[in-house]
Amino acid sequence: MGHRLDEIDRLILHALMADARGTSAPMIADEVSVSPGTIRNRIRQLEDAGVLTGYHANVDFEQTGHRFTNLFVCTAPVPERERLSTLVREISGVVNVRELLSGRGNIHVLAVGEDMNDVTRIGRELSNLGLEIEDENLVRRESFEPYSPFGPNERPGFGALADVVSLAGGSEVVELVVAEDAPIVGRSLGEVGDDDLLDDDVLVVSIERDDDVLTPRGETTIEPDDVVTLLSRRGVSERTIQLFSSLDDADPAEN
């Protein structure tokens, strides 16, 4: 099973895919409404989970004098596909290797050469490894875009609610981002309980603050940008969400 992503993780990935070099933790934090420390911690978690596997520069090789970028569509015997793709990466000039699940054309190789003789040399080395070259084409231009379903435009109503996991029996685990002017800001969990601000069936499970995950205690105070995880036996109510949301996001009918 893969690493479960919440809304914060998705927005981080979208920002890094758009411009990893020019995007800082504070910039993402402004977009997501959490602290820069939380963003840095989430990025480390995504790296540790193998979701973020690297940060790569997009190079226009034509501007470097290496004028030919060639895509080789190759076929490898399925049992040998993984081993051969590893060997292909060792060929000088190869910059990308992609394995496909198809029977034919199951390895795509992107290679860069100074001239056509260099491209021909790469093709010959691929054949010598035992790959069958099905097709090859010069690449005119290559562009990259972030995965749009992870972007902020796909979830205009993000607000405080960052994630919901439904459990058996109607229970829910809910993750909420605390807005700067949320009604719950500055209150301790003891005060929240004394004033009956949370529904009786709601339990505060954890509070993520910067690079720490706090164990909730009565004296723990809720701060802006905290990421609070709740367990609710009957499902989170709109009343609970409003406690963590900006006052500007409140339903006019409730004012």
C-alpha positions as CSV (number, residue, x, y, z in Angstrom):
1,M,0.0,0.0,0.0
2,G,1.3,3.4,-0.9
3,H,1.9,6.4,1.3
4,R,-1.4,8.1,2.1
5,L,-1.4,11.8,0.9
6,D,-3.5,14.5,2.6
7,E,-4.3,17.9,1.0
8,I,-1.1,19.4,2.5
9,D,1.0,16.7,0.9
10,R,-0.7,17.1,-2.5
11,L,-0.2,20.8,-2.5
12,I,3.5,20.4,-1.6
13,L,4.0,17.9,-4.4
14,H,2.2,20.3,-6.9
15,A,4.4,23.2,-5.9
16,L,7.7,21.2,-6.1
17,M,6.7,19.7,-9.5
18,A,6.0,23.2,-10.8
19,D,9.4,24.6,-9.7
20,A,11.4,22.7,-7.1
21,R,14.4,25.0,-7.3
22,G,12.5,28.3,-7.0
23,T,10.0,27.2,-4.4
24,S,10.9,27.5,-0.7
25,A,9.2,26.1,2.4
26,P,7.9,29.5,3.4
27,M,6.3,30.0,-0.1
28,I,4.5,26.7,0.1
29,A,3.5,27.5,3.7
30,D,1.8,30.7,2.6
31,E,-0.2,28.7,0.0
32,V,-1.2,25.9,2.4
33,S,-1.6,28.0,5.6
34,V,0.7,26.0,7.8
35,S,4.2,26.8,9.2
36,P,7.4,26.5,7.1
37,G,8.6,24.0,9.7
38,T,5.6,21.8,9.0
39,I,6.3,22.0,5.3
40,R,9.9,21.0,5.7
41,N,8.9,18.1,8.0
42,R,6.3,16.9,5.4
43,I,8.9,17.0,2.6
44,R,11.2,14.9,4.7
45,Q,8.4,12.4,5.3
46,L,7.6,12.3,1.6
47,E,11.3,11.6,0.8
48,D,11.5,8.9,3.5
49,A,8.3,7.2,2.1
50,G,9.8,7.2,-1.4
51,V,7.1,9.5,-2.8
52,L,9.7,12.2,-3.5
53,T,12.6,10.4,-5.2
54,G,14.7,13.3,-6.4
55,Y,14.9,16.8,-7.8
56,H,16.0,17.0,-11.4
57,A,17.1,19.9,-13.6
58,N,15.4,20.3,-17.0
59,V,18.3,21.0,-19.4
60,D,18.0,22.4,-23.0
61,F,20.9,20.4,-24.4
62,E,20.8,22.3,-27.7
63,Q,22.0,25.4,-25.8
64,T,25.0,23.4,-24.6
65,G,26.2,22.4,-28.1
66,H,24.9,18.9,-27.7
67,R,22.4,19.2,-30.6
68,F,20.7,15.9,-30.8
69,T,18.3,14.4,-28.3
70,N,17.0,11.1,-29.5
71,L,14.3,8.8,-28.2
72,F,14.9,5.1,-28.7
73,V,11.9,2.8,-28.4
74,C,13.4,-0.6,-27.5
75,T,12.1,-4.1,-26.6
76,A,13.7,-6.3,-23.9
77,P,12.7,-9.8,-22.9
78,V,10.3,-9.3,-20.0
79,P,12.4,-11.3,-17.5
80,E,15.4,-9.2,-18.5
81,R,13.7,-5.8,-18.6
82,E,14.8,-4.6,-15.2
83,R,18.4,-5.8,-15.5
84,L,18.8,-4.3,-19.0
85,S,17.3,-1.0,-18.0
86,T,19.9,-0.7,-15.2
87,L,22.7,-1.4,-17.7
88,V,21.3,1.1,-20.2
89,R,21.7,3.9,-17.6
90,E,25.4,3.3,-17.6
91,I,25.7,4.2,-21.4
92,S,27.3,7.6,-21.8
93,G,24.8,10.1,-23.2
94,V,21.7,8.3,-21.7
95,V,19.7,10.8,-19.6
96,N,16.4,8.9,-19.0
97,V,15.2,5.3,-19.1
98,R,11.5,4.4,-18.8
99,E,10.2,0.9,-18.3
100,L,6.8,0.0,-19.7
101,L,4.6,-3.0,-18.9
102,S,4.0,-3.7,-22.6
103,G,5.5,-6.7,-24.4
104,R,6.9,-4.7,-27.3
105,G,8.6,-1.3,-26.9
106,N,8.9,-1.8,-23.2
107,I,12.0,0.3,-22.6
108,H,12.1,3.9,-23.8
109,V,15.6,5.5,-23.7
110,L,16.2,9.3,-24.0
111,A,19.8,10.0,-25.0
112,V,21.8,13.1,-25.9
113,G,24.6,13.3,-28.5
114,E,27.0,15.9,-29.8
115,D,26.3,14.8,-33.4
116,M,24.7,12.0,-35.3
117,N,27.7,9.8,-35.0
118,D,27.3,10.0,-31.2
119,V,23.6,9.1,-31.5
120,T,24.6,6.2,-33.7
121,R,27.1,5.0,-31.1
122,I,24.4,5.0,-28.4
123,G,22.1,3.0,-30.6
124,R,24.8,0.5,-31.2
125,E,25.5,0.1,-27.5
126,L,21.8,-0.5,-26.9
127,S,21.8,-3.3,-29.5
128,N,25.0,-4.8,-28.0
129,L,23.2,-5.1,-24.7
130,G,20.6,-7.3,-26.4
131,L,17.8,-4.7,-26.8
132,E,15.8,-4.6,-30.0
133,I,15.4,-1.1,-31.3
134,E,11.8,-0.8,-32.6
135,D,11.9,3.0,-33.4
136,E,13.9,6.1,-32.9
137,N,13.1,9.8,-33.3
138,L,14.8,13.1,-32.7
139,V,13.1,15.0,-29.9
140,R,12.3,18.6,-30.8
141,R,11.0,19.8,-27.5
142,E,10.1,18.4,-24.1
143,S,8.1,20.1,-21.4
144,F,6.9,19.2,-17.9
145,E,3.8,20.2,-16.0
146,P,2.8,19.5,-12.3
147,Y,0.0,17.0,-11.8
148,S,-3.0,19.2,-11.9
149,P,-5.3,17.2,-9.5
150,F,-2.8,18.0,-6.7
151,G,-3.1,21.7,-7.4
152,P,-5.0,24.4,-5.4
153,N,-7.3,25.1,-8.3
154,E,-8.8,21.6,-8.0
155,R,-9.9,22.2,-4.4
156,P,-11.1,25.8,-3.9
157,G,-13.0,24.8,-0.8
158,F,-9.9,23.4,1.0
159,G,-10.3,25.7,4.0
160,A,-9.4,24.0,7.4
161,L,-10.3,20.5,6.4
162,A,-7.1,18.7,5.1
163,D,-8.0,15.1,5.2
164,V,-10.8,12.7,6.2
165,V,-10.5,8.9,6.7
166,S,-13.8,7.0,7.2
167,L,-13.6,4.0,9.6
168,A,-15.9,1.2,10.3
169,G,-19.1,2.0,12.2
170,G,-19.3,5.6,10.9
171,S,-16.2,6.9,12.8
172,E,-13.9,9.4,11.1
173,V,-10.3,10.5,11.5
174,V,-10.2,14.2,10.5
175,E,-7.2,16.4,9.9
176,L,-7.7,20.2,10.3
177,V,-5.4,23.1,9.7
178,V,-5.9,25.9,12.3
179,A,-6.5,29.3,10.8
180,E,-4.9,32.4,12.3
181,D,-8.2,33.8,13.5
182,A,-9.9,30.6,14.3
183,P,-12.2,30.6,17.4
184,I,-10.1,27.9,19.0
185,V,-6.7,29.7,18.7
186,G,-5.1,30.5,22.1
187,R,-7.3,28.1,24.0
188,S,-5.9,25.1,25.9
189,L,-7.5,21.7,25.4
190,G,-8.6,21.8,29.0
191,E,-10.5,25.1,28.3
192,V,-11.9,23.6,25.1
193,G,-13.3,20.7,27.2
194,D,-14.6,22.8,30.0
195,D,-16.5,25.1,27.6
196,D,-17.9,22.1,25.6
197,L,-16.5,23.5,22.4
198,L,-16.0,20.1,20.8
199,D,-18.7,17.5,20.4
200,D,-18.7,14.9,23.1
201,D,-17.6,12.1,20.7
202,V,-14.5,14.0,19.4
203,L,-11.0,13.1,20.6
204,V,-7.9,15.2,19.8
205,V,-5.4,12.5,18.7
206,S,-2.4,14.6,17.8
207,I,-1.1,18.1,17.0
208,E,1.5,18.6,14.3
209,R,3.5,21.8,14.9
210,D,6.5,22.6,12.8
211,D,8.7,19.5,12.9
212,D,7.1,18.1,16.1
213,V,4.0,15.9,16.7
214,L,2.6,16.8,20.1
215,T,0.8,14.5,22.4
216,P,-2.4,16.4,23.4
217,R,-2.6,17.3,27.0
218,G,-5.0,19.5,29.0
219,E,-2.5,22.4,29.1
220,T,-1.7,22.1,25.3
221,T,-2.7,25.4,23.6
222,I,-3.9,25.5,20.0
223,E,-1.9,27.8,17.8
224,P,-2.3,29.1,14.3
225,D,-1.0,26.8,11.6
226,D,-1.3,23.7,13.8
227,V,-2.4,20.6,12.0
228,V,-4.8,18.9,14.4
229,T,-6.0,15.3,14.0
230,L,-9.4,14.4,15.5
231,L,-11.2,11.1,16.0
232,S,-14.9,11.4,15.8
233,R,-17.2,8.4,16.5
234,R,-20.2,9.9,14.6
235,G,-18.4,11.9,12.0
236,V,-17.1,15.4,12.1
237,S,-19.7,18.2,12.3
238,E,-19.7,21.5,10.6
239,R,-19.6,23.1,14.1
240,T,-16.3,21.4,14.8
241,I,-14.8,22.5,11.4
242,Q,-15.8,26.1,12.1
243,L,-13.8,26.1,15.4
244,F,-10.6,25.6,13.4
245,S,-11.6,27.8,10.4
246,S,-11.1,31.5,9.7
247,L,-14.0,33.6,10.8
248,D,-14.2,34.9,7.2
249,D,-15.1,31.4,6.2
250,A,-18.1,31.1,8.5
251,D,-21.5,30.3,7.1
252,P,-23.4,33.6,6.9
253,A,-26.5,31.8,8.1
254,E,-24.7,31.0,11.4
255,N,-23.8,34.7,12.1
